[in-house]
Amino acid sequence: MTERPSHRLFAAVYDTATRPLERRLDRHRAYLARGLEGDVLELGAGTGAMLPYLAETDATVHAVEPDPHMRKRARSRAERLGVALELRSDLAESLSYDEDSFAAVISSLVFCTVDDPADALDEVARVLRSGGELRFLEHIGDDGVTRRVQEVATPVWRHCAGGCNLDRDTVERFDNHPSFETVETERVERLPLTPFVRGRLERV
Ligand SMILES: C[S@@+](CC[C@H](N)C(=O)[O-])C[C@H]1O[C@@H](n2cnc3c(N)ncnc32)[C@H](O)[C@@H]1O
């Protein structure tokens, strides 16, 4: 069953804990936002790390964030930036938007955490217009020894990191979904236990 996340402490330390990583993710977040216009949905907006980038676009920004502690921070950041954020508490697995609602969907570090990534991707396909893009920045499962370490570490890591899984085969899931064509996928960063990928999928 899909549970609604609520991680007060994780939300409180998130921005401080991720600051060193954010320096490396800056250009990838810019990639996600590049040239966006029209109605754009961000999945799992967290504390609003994408908002400074989305604020520079012509997009009308919608976001879902089911964790109330994260949502509060995202709302404050949107106010500080002057972004008219339309923020809902939906889970990515059950979006409350009509089909064909969005020109693009953004996901950064979310498919590692959603309870049911298959349902979440189906929902993205449903709300995206034909020709629209899912743009993603995600960390993924590796292979070889690192994969085995990821599998062993994930149960503990999930507790410390708001439900995050280290060992998800997210790129394979994206590549194999019948409603999407992969435009590009690139490995862009690496932390000791996890590679990062960014890319774009087009809704066919
Ligand atoms: C690692 S954080 C990433 C936050 C933000 N996207 C970023 O780039 O900093 C993962 C986020 O996904 C949210 N989340 C967890 N389960 C979710 C779900 N089923 N649907 C949508 N968001 C979810 C969490 O509450 C959290 O804010």
Ligand as a Chemical Component Dictionary entry (heavy atoms), coordinates in Angstrom:
data_LIG
# 
_chem_comp.id                   LIG 
_chem_comp.type                 NON-POLYMER 
_chem_comp.pdbx_formal_charge   0 
_chem_comp.three_letter_code    LIG 
# 
loop_
_chem_comp_atom.comp_id 
_chem_comp_atom.atom_id 
_chem_comp_atom.alt_atom_id 
_chem_comp_atom.type_symbol 
_chem_comp_atom.charge 
_chem_comp_atom.model_Cartn_x 
_chem_comp_atom.model_Cartn_y 
_chem_comp_atom.model_Cartn_z 
_chem_comp_atom.pdbx_ordinal 
LIG C1  C1  C 0  14.782 13.254 -1.895 1  
LIG S1  S1  S 1  13.403 14.319 -1.806 2  
LIG C2  C2  C 0  13.627 15.306 -3.292 3  
LIG C3  C3  C 0  12.938 16.618 -3.190 4  
LIG C4  C4  C 0  13.109 17.539 -4.388 5  
LIG N1  N1  N 0  12.495 16.995 -5.576 6  
LIG C5  C5  C 0  14.568 17.867 -4.642 7  
LIG O1  O1  O 0  15.026 17.715 -5.766 8  
LIG O2  O2  O -1 15.229 18.298 -3.695 9  
LIG C6  C6  C 0  12.054 13.237 -2.284 10 
LIG C7  C7  C 0  10.708 13.921 -2.158 11 
LIG O3  O3  O 0  9.679  13.063 -2.673 12 
LIG C8  C8  C 0  8.571  13.166 -1.820 13 
LIG N2  N2  N 0  7.749  11.955 -1.959 14 
LIG C9  C9  C 0  7.823  10.814 -1.247 15 
LIG N3  N3  N 0  6.894  9.940  -1.652 16 
LIG C10 C10 C 0  6.222  10.553 -2.652 17 
LIG C11 C11 C 0  5.141  10.167 -3.489 18 
LIG N4  N4  N 0  4.582  8.961  -3.375 19 
LIG N5  N5  N 0  4.697  11.037 -4.402 20 
LIG C12 C12 C 0  5.278  12.256 -4.540 21 
LIG N6  N6  N 0  6.302  12.677 -3.783 22 
LIG C13 C13 C 0  6.774  11.838 -2.856 23 
LIG C14 C14 C 0  9.158  13.320 -0.443 24 
LIG O4  O4  O 0  8.221  13.829 0.487  25 
LIG C15 C15 C 0  10.326 14.227 -0.714 26 
LIG O5  O5  O 0  9.975  15.574 -0.604 27 
# 
loop_
_chem_comp_bond.comp_id 
_chem_comp_bond.atom_id_1 
_chem_comp_bond.atom_id_2 
_chem_comp_bond.value_order 
_chem_comp_bond.pdbx_ordinal 
LIG C1  S1  SING 1  
LIG S1  C2  SING 2  
LIG S1  C6  SING 3  
LIG C2  C3  SING 4  
LIG C3  C4  SING 5  
LIG C4  N1  SING 6  
LIG C4  C5  SING 7  
LIG C5  O1  DOUB 8  
LIG C5  O2  SING 9  
LIG C6  C7  SING 10 
LIG C7  O3  SING 11 
LIG C7  C15 SING 12 
LIG O3  C8  SING 13 
LIG C8  N2  SING 14 
LIG C8  C14 SING 15 
LIG N2  C9  SING 16 
LIG N2  C13 SING 17 
LIG C9  N3  DOUB 18 
LIG N3  C10 SING 19 
LIG C10 C11 SING 20 
LIG C10 C13 DOUB 21 
LIG C11 N4  SING 22 
LIG C11 N5  DOUB 23 
LIG N5  C12 SING 24 
LIG C12 N6  DOUB 25 
LIG N6  C13 SING 26 
LIG C14 O4  SING 27 
LIG C14 C15 SING 28 
LIG C15 O5  SING 29 
# 
